[in-house]
Amino acid sequence: MHSFIPPERFFPYLSWIDIQAMPNKENVVLIQPVGAIEQHGPHLPLIVDAAIGVAVLGKALEKLDVRIPAYALPTLYYGKSNEHWHFPGTITLSAETLLATIVEIGESVYRAGFRKLVLMNSHGGQPQVMEIAARDLHINYSDFLVFPLFTWRVPHITWELLSPQEKRLGIHAGDAETSIMLSILPNQVKMEKAVAEYPPQQPEDSLLSVEGKLSFAWATRDLSKSGVVGDPTTATKEKGDRILESVSDGWVQVIKDIYAFKQPQANG
């Protein structure tokens, strides 16, 4: 049931007696992985985002100092994936349902006496939902510290391993995701079916981009016929091993930071 998570760090394996007796509960770090079940081209399974998040978190918790109390909650596999729903197999929640689910999980965590919750989101279609949930939870419970984080935003070396075109345009099922899947779930990757496909380009003088400071609304079928937005054909397990180690190292540091974090208090 714990998947990649070390069993001693898996929250559901605790009893209510364990939780009731837990010391320093206000500084225990609880991490809610949030993924998606959505298409990732013809070569990758639907579980990519959730699998990557859990694998990164599991590796980070293995490395984390045993003196830092941190636990993984069960992965929320379904997310807001309606940009992919034109491709068979994608399962999506509405933004409203996902928001309500995250908020109610947070409220349950708060009632149990915990005060630090990380929303570890691995799907690019829902950071805004995580941010709204985190803000609302903190507004409703002023001593509740909620961190809406994206799995790939910690320091890591991935970009050093990608081509310039992939760094600029590869946003889904490309080199990085395929490489890390070759590392963690190689039997579920069908490299013989991998195809490269990049989105149609905006005029060179345009300020707009698919993802960036000035973006526009899109569905995946607007950008790709295969469901791939990037080049997975250059992916390797060796690259994936390096990415997994690097991203998990970043998560070790952020968990340490959250454990030590104190809510800012304005002077005056």
Number of C-alpha atoms within 10 A of each C-alpha: 9 18 13 19 23 16 16 15 20 22 18 15 13 13 9 11 8 10 14 11 9 14 11 10 16 16 20 21 23 24 23 24 26 28 29 28 24 28 27 24 24 18 22 25 20 20 18 24 27 23 26 25 24 25 21 27 28 22 20 25 27 17 13 19 12 10 6 15 20 25 23 25 22 18 19 17 17 19 27 25 23 18 17 22 16 13 18 10 13 19 19 20 15 12 18 10 13 21 23 14 15 21 19 14 15 25 16 12 17 19 10 13 16 23 22 24 26 23 23 25 26 25 24 18 17 20 18 13 19 25 17 14 24 24 17 15 21 16 12 10 13 11 16 23 24 23 19 20 19 20 25 20 11 17 14 18 15 18 13 10 16 19 13 11 11 19 17 12 20 24 20 23 29 29 28 28 23 30 26 27 28 23 22 19 17 15 9 15 19 14 18 9 12 22 19 19 22 19 18 11 12 11 9 7 6 9 11 15 14 17 14 9 9 10 11 10 8 12 13 20 16 12 17 17 14 18 23 28 25 25 25 27 17 16 22 18 17 12 20 23 16 18 24 26 17 18 22 28 21 20 26 20 15 16 21 16 11 19 18 12 12 11 9 6 6 5 4 3
